[in-house]
Structure formats: C-alpha cells, structure tokens
Amino acid sequence: MFDEEYQDDIRAANKEFLASAIKRSEDAVMPKQILLSPLEKTPSSNVDISHLSRESLELYITKAGLPYTYDAADFHNFLQRQELLVKDGAGKLVPTGLCLLLFGENPRLTYPQAVVKAEIRHKNTDPGIKDFNDPLVLLPEKIEHWLKEVIPSIISREHFARTENYEYPIPVLREAIVNAIVHRDYDIEQAKVYIIIEEDAITVKSPGAPVKPIKWGSWKKEALE
C-alpha cells in the first residue's frame, strides 16, 4: 500500500480507470437481463398453426429425417420443444415469429422484410426482377432453380455424359445466398436481401453485420477447375 499522503493523488490520476474497474466488477456480480427478440414471440393473436406451409413442413421433416407427419400432435410437440411453437393465453399452440419465417405460408404478410429480391441487369435489355416470398425452408431450392435458369451454361459431353457447366459455380452462389438469408438481421424492418446479377458481377446484399467475404477471383477459379 502507498503512503496515505500519496493515495489521494493516485486516485485522482487513475479516476477513469478505477471507475471502469468498479463498473466491470458490478456487471460481473449483477445478472444481466435477457431480452427476447420480437421473432421469439407470437407476432399477432390472429396467427395460428393453419398459417404454416404444408410444403415447407414436409420438406423439413424429410430433410431432418423426423418420424412425424406435418399435422401430427407429436410433431407440434417437437416444434414446441424447439421453441418454434408456444402456448397462448388460452393454452393453444401458436407459431412464433421465427416459426413464421421458417414455415409460414406467406411470411411477408407479417414481416415485410422477409423477401429476397433478385435483379438481372444486362446491357441493352430491361432489368429482370423477381421476388422470393417463400418460407425460409423453401428458399434455397427455389433460388437454385432460378439461378440455373438465368446464369449462362455450356453443354458438355465429356466422359460420355451430358452435363451443364455454368459460367459461375451454382453451389458457391447458393452458399453465399443462403448465408445472406440465414445471417441477416430480421429485426431490421423493411430491409431486404438483394441478389443482383450483372454481366461481370454477382452481388449479394444482406442487412446486418457482414460475414467474411468470398473473393470473386476464387469463384472464377473454382468454375474452371
């Protein structure tokens, strides 16, 4: 311990540091309040299980290898354990906001930001615009199908098999788009995911913090390998 005559000077010189240290020690002791995202709650009293898409639920069951049918009580209980369904005041199971984004028949009715807007820009032609309003579970397959329609391809008959080689690798594009959809901040209202396809570039825009980028050069390299 320093001599008492120096202690006041030391405290004054380190005033900001001591205040910060005290604040950190208080934060460590006091439990932090956990705030739920609006998507973890039921968005409206008018929403129920009938607003979920059978197609998206059946695809999820198939991909996950679950032993349920889409309308089975056991499956609803499973979704409740996943916190995708919750009980309302009357004890009825209703979907959360996240559940509507994943499986909703039309998520955009409740969340206008739940859309992927795609645009094709080529010289001397009007832009082609397409909106994907589907539940998130269905988006990857639908967007991949669309990419195969709009990205130029070359037919190859090497090795006695007919294959299509696309100008840019579809799996890489799909991964970039899925990352944008999954990692976007859905709490940012009105903001949307954008896919812009031009003759020399493909741009994917996602609201929220950026993820690690994939360099365009590496995409082209993979397409040639």
Contacts in CASP RR format, 6 or more apart in sequence:
PFRMAT RR
TARGET T0000
AUTHOR 0000-0000-0000
METHOD contacts of the structure
MODEL  1
MFDEEYQDDIRAANKEFLASAIKRSEDAVMPKQILLSPLEKTPSSNVDIS
HLSRESLELYITKAGLPYTYDAADFHNFLQRQELLVKDGAGKLVPTGLCL
LLFGENPRLTYPQAVVKAEIRHKNTDPGIKDFNDPLVLLPEKIEHWLKEV
IPSIISREHFARTENYEYPIPVLREAIVNAIVHRDYDIEQAKVYIIIEED
AITVKSPGAPVKPIKWGSWKKEALE
2 10 0 8 1.000
11 18 0 8 1.000
37 187 0 8 1.000
38 97 0 8 1.000
38 187 0 8 1.000
39 96 0 8 1.000
39 97 0 8 1.000
39 98 0 8 1.000
39 101 0 8 1.000
39 186 0 8 1.000
39 187 0 8 1.000
40 83 0 8 1.000
40 96 0 8 1.000
40 97 0 8 1.000
40 98 0 8 1.000
41 86 0 8 1.000
41 96 0 8 1.000
41 97 0 8 1.000
42 86 0 8 1.000
42 88 0 8 1.000
42 94 0 8 1.000
42 95 0 8 1.000
42 96 0 8 1.000
42 97 0 8 1.000
43 96 0 8 1.000
43 97 0 8 1.000
43 100 0 8 1.000
43 110 0 8 1.000
43 111 0 8 1.000
44 110 0 8 1.000
45 88 0 8 1.000
47 94 0 8 1.000
47 95 0 8 1.000
47 100 0 8 1.000
47 110 0 8 1.000
48 92 0 8 1.000
48 94 0 8 1.000
48 95 0 8 1.000
49 76 0 8 1.000
49 85 0 8 1.000
49 93 0 8 1.000
49 94 0 8 1.000
49 95 0 8 1.000
51 95 0 8 1.000
51 100 0 8 1.000
51 104 0 8 1.000
51 105 0 8 1.000
52 95 0 8 1.000
52 99 0 8 1.000
52 100 0 8 1.000
52 103 0 8 1.000
52 104 0 8 1.000
52 105 0 8 1.000
53 103 0 8 1.000
53 104 0 8 1.000
53 105 0 8 1.000
53 134 0 8 1.000
53 135 0 8 1.000
53 138 0 8 1.000
54 70 0 8 1.000
54 71 0 8 1.000
55 138 0 8 1.000
56 102 0 8 1.000
56 103 0 8 1.000
56 104 0 8 1.000
56 134 0 8 1.000
56 135 0 8 1.000
56 137 0 8 1.000
56 138 0 8 1.000
57 70 0 8 1.000
57 75 0 8 1.000
57 103 0 8 1.000
58 70 0 8 1.000
59 137 0 8 1.000
59 138 0 8 1.000
60 66 0 8 1.000
60 102 0 8 1.000
60 103 0 8 1.000
60 137 0 8 1.000
61 68 0 8 1.000
61 69 0 8 1.000
61 70 0 8 1.000
61 75 0 8 1.000
66 75 0 8 1.000
66 78 0 8 1.000
68 74 0 8 1.000
68 75 0 8 1.000
68 78 0 8 1.000
69 75 0 8 1.000
76 85 0 8 1.000
76 93 0 8 1.000
79 85 0 8 1.000
79 99 0 8 1.000
80 86 0 8 1.000
80 87 0 8 1.000
80 93 0 8 1.000
83 96 0 8 1.000
84 95 0 8 1.000
84 96 0 8 1.000
84 98 0 8 1.000
84 99 0 8 1.000
84 102 0 8 1.000
84 103 0 8 1.000
85 93 0 8 1.000
85 94 0 8 1.000
85 95 0 8 1.000
85 96 0 8 1.000
85 99 0 8 1.000
86 93 0 8 1.000
86 94 0 8 1.000
86 96 0 8 1.000
87 93 0 8 1.000
87 94 0 8 1.000
88 94 0 8 1.000
95 103 0 8 1.000
95 104 0 8 1.000
97 110 0 8 1.000
97 111 0 8 1.000
100 107 0 8 1.000
100 110 0 8 1.000
100 111 0 8 1.000
100 135 0 8 1.000
101 107 0 8 1.000
101 111 0 8 1.000
101 114 0 8 1.000
101 135 0 8 1.000
101 136 0 8 1.000
101 186 0 8 1.000
102 135 0 8 1.000
102 136 0 8 1.000
102 137 0 8 1.000
103 135 0 8 1.000
103 137 0 8 1.000
104 135 0 8 1.000
105 135 0 8 1.000
106 133 0 8 1.000
107 114 0 8 1.000
107 133 0 8 1.000
107 134 0 8 1.000
107 135 0 8 1.000
107 136 0 8 1.000
108 114 0 8 1.000
108 115 0 8 1.000
108 133 0 8 1.000
111 186 0 8 1.000
111 189 0 8 1.000
112 189 0 8 1.000
112 190 0 8 1.000
113 186 0 8 1.000
113 188 0 8 1.000
113 189 0 8 1.000
113 190 0 8 1.000
113 191 0 8 1.000
113 192 0 8 1.000
113 207 0 8 1.000
114 133 0 8 1.000
114 136 0 8 1.000
114 186 0 8 1.000
115 131 0 8 1.000
115 132 0 8 1.000
115 133 0 8 1.000
115 192 0 8 1.000
115 193 0 8 1.000
116 131 0 8 1.000
116 132 0 8 1.000
116 139 0 8 1.000
116 143 0 8 1.000
116 177 0 8 1.000
116 181 0 8 1.000
116 192 0 8 1.000
116 193 0 8 1.000
116 194 0 8 1.000
116 195 0 8 1.000
117 129 0 8 1.000
117 130 0 8 1.000
117 131 0 8 1.000
117 132 0 8 1.000
117 192 0 8 1.000
117 193 0 8 1.000
117 194 0 8 1.000
117 195 0 8 1.000
118 129 0 8 1.000
118 130 0 8 1.000
118 131 0 8 1.000
118 132 0 8 1.000
118 143 0 8 1.000
118 146 0 8 1.000
118 194 0 8 1.000
118 195 0 8 1.000
118 196 0 8 1.000
118 197 0 8 1.000
119 127 0 8 1.000
119 128 0 8 1.000
119 129 0 8 1.000
119 130 0 8 1.000
119 194 0 8 1.000
119 195 0 8 1.000
119 196 0 8 1.000
119 197 0 8 1.000
120 127 0 8 1.000
120 128 0 8 1.000
120 129 0 8 1.000
120 150 0 8 1.000
120 197 0 8 1.000
121 127 0 8 1.000
121 128 0 8 1.000
121 196 0 8 1.000
121 197 0 8 1.000
121 198 0 8 1.000
121 199 0 8 1.000
122 198 0 8 1.000
122 199 0 8 1.000
123 199 0 8 1.000
130 146 0 8 1.000
132 139 0 8 1.000
132 142 0 8 1.000
132 143 0 8 1.000
132 146 0 8 1.000
134 142 0 8 1.000
136 181 0 8 1.000
136 182 0 8 1.000
139 178 0 8 1.000
139 181 0 8 1.000
140 174 0 8 1.000
140 177 0 8 1.000
140 178 0 8 1.000
140 181 0 8 1.000
143 174 0 8 1.000
143 177 0 8 1.000
143 195 0 8 1.000
144 170 0 8 1.000
144 174 0 8 1.000
147 170 0 8 1.000
147 173 0 8 1.000
147 174 0 8 1.000
148 164 0 8 1.000
148 166 0 8 1.000
148 170 0 8 1.000
150 197 0 8 1.000
151 166 0 8 1.000
151 167 0 8 1.000
151 168 0 8 1.000
151 170 0 8 1.000
151 173 0 8 1.000
151 197 0 8 1.000
152 166 0 8 1.000
152 167 0 8 1.000
153 164 0 8 1.000
153 165 0 8 1.000
153 166 0 8 1.000
153 167 0 8 1.000
154 164 0 8 1.000
154 165 0 8 1.000
154 167 0 8 1.000
155 162 0 8 1.000
155 163 0 8 1.000
155 164 0 8 1.000
155 165 0 8 1.000
156 162 0 8 1.000
156 163 0 8 1.000
156 164 0 8 1.000
156 165 0 8 1.000
157 163 0 8 1.000
165 223 0 8 1.000
166 223 0 8 1.000
167 223 0 8 1.000
168 202 0 8 1.000
168 219 0 8 1.000
168 220 0 8 1.000
168 223 0 8 1.000
169 219 0 8 1.000
169 222 0 8 1.000
169 223 0 8 1.000
172 214 0 8 1.000
172 219 0 8 1.000
172 222 0 8 1.000
173 202 0 8 1.000
173 219 0 8 1.000
176 204 0 8 1.000
176 214 0 8 1.000
177 193 0 8 1.000
177 195 0 8 1.000
177 204 0 8 1.000
179 206 0 8 1.000
179 211 0 8 1.000
180 193 0 8 1.000
180 204 0 8 1.000
180 205 0 8 1.000
180 206 0 8 1.000
180 211 0 8 1.000
181 193 0 8 1.000
181 206 0 8 1.000
183 206 0 8 1.000
183 209 0 8 1.000
183 211 0 8 1.000
184 191 0 8 1.000
184 193 0 8 1.000
184 206 0 8 1.000
184 207 0 8 1.000
184 208 0 8 1.000
185 191 0 8 1.000
185 207 0 8 1.000
185 208 0 8 1.000
185 209 0 8 1.000
188 207 0 8 1.000
188 208 0 8 1.000
191 207 0 8 1.000
191 208 0 8 1.000
192 207 0 8 1.000
193 204 0 8 1.000
193 205 0 8 1.000
193 206 0 8 1.000
193 207 0 8 1.000
194 203 0 8 1.000
194 204 0 8 1.000
194 205 0 8 1.000
195 202 0 8 1.000
195 203 0 8 1.000
195 204 0 8 1.000
196 202 0 8 1.000
196 203 0 8 1.000
196 204 0 8 1.000
196 205 0 8 1.000
201 216 0 8 1.000
END
